[in-house]
């Protein structure tokens, strides 16, 4: 009997396992205090926290996790992972910040024990409730966003984003001020540090689709009633003949552009919209309407959403 020939290549599973990324150490990565302090100063310099505190007002019961800490951790999450998700922001706040940074953000210096799931879940719920306070505070039409409402009722709630009600208008203006301050503060810092010295003032504007995970409106089979999406202000976005429309929102990007030779360098704004699901799978499970007839980027929605870009 002849001996088996040696394999010219290692098994496929061995090759695949060798190419998998793995952390260089089993220890949890630690975020430098300078990074946390940078984004804390950026948030404080924007001036949005006094506006939020005035709108929030005094509340009975425990103070809970500071909203400022949640917003700073979201920005740190974008810095390290490229995603602004509460799950990632809580993970960084719970296990990656130093005791000094946690105290600076108003959190307990002691981290929740990683081997205690009940303590981790309780800390996670407190973190999420802090962000819920902010979203509830700025929502002109609060409702259960986990329930698909009848289309007529959803349309009535969606009008809160454009009606003339004084309280709705005040909340929309406040939301616009907060977003504007967050967008302009980094640009003001860049200009003050001379980063825009070589920028000639040219900009490029484009509109793209921002799909949502929620399903579009549909007709209930049992009763024939039209049921709205959980995203009551979303609609169908048609992009200049490039495939079927997307259900979601339209994102307008304003990017620093260079149309002529300019000495020096300048920063460019790149806004990324990342979803935690596969877009191809989303397209297969959400059938767009017929007749996507348009030659430009248009978002068709029953009621307009305020411009808070």
Steps between C-alpha positions, in 0.01 A plus 500: 500500500642835403529777755257792477636797321556809715250782445635778286283756687359502851126426536265780403377545857857542620570766238177681580568490872845651446354801318235583758566824688548459870585742779868517589415444866216368710487819703232760429645793301523821697409837350748777580364777719615755240254361243209509743594849616521622139142400420376624837648844422348488153156431645536768767621757246196435279277644772223239464509367855358820662216490246428136581517558876256792481257297290535195724444692823500348849378143533408296803689186589859395432697709254602201290779499243580853376390569144836670444679172574285312248565755225876502565512120491309501170763730349780282639324200346502672161870573545593138569238288323347733241151431638280708729311215666394501863620143544856589398493828694394318819771236452765770475360688799475187716828326424737728305505831690736564787361583846616860451312533172189341649502745791550791258186390311296464818508120507594275788873446516448125555414308187224239500650153555531334162429156649167613652233505224238654729724794589594551134134491394401750767782736397401458134136586575602816685713604203214441254247683719722809497486512120125431512459812713665705228299356211173533692588857584550602136219298341211726387263200478577232757348159432588134515751460217497121532137474383374531144216751516213539254613725217249775586623519859865495390436784254347704782809448715734576209344843455659601832827540306357784289183639661460841665451381855719724725633212711582290192670796333705569815624141516584497130695825536683360803590183311625709208715713733655191661584339167638825356724552803638145481575537128654848512719460810759269333507733197558798730782314674656414164485860384651627826792260469573598140387176341286689248776735386526335158128456446360716221139471610381250239248239611327203343146397593348160441194314625501130573263247653510414869301175527332406825452159654125551539266350245306733269122547528288202400140387488387261771377185333228417750321836498642687202604787730806701401768466770776756526869436550656543842702777333200725446699779330694275261416458133626370165826647373554486123857535377551615139414171337739283701290200585187478717416770755604474863263537794646742752623858495713713272835620631642818351879511519694824472865425431793737468608487135802618300420622151828679434861472605534631854827489693489328834250251637160520661274248674206342327174403663411134449171394655444124521161344564544139616216259574526192720350267241570381148354731237459219246287301739298812577430550131372147460260527794360845411334524162505855359195644330455487125579788265817647651482785250744777574817644355644651816543408864156549650362381833124453483344513844147586609622774733837670493748460777667819623842576363731402785802410292 
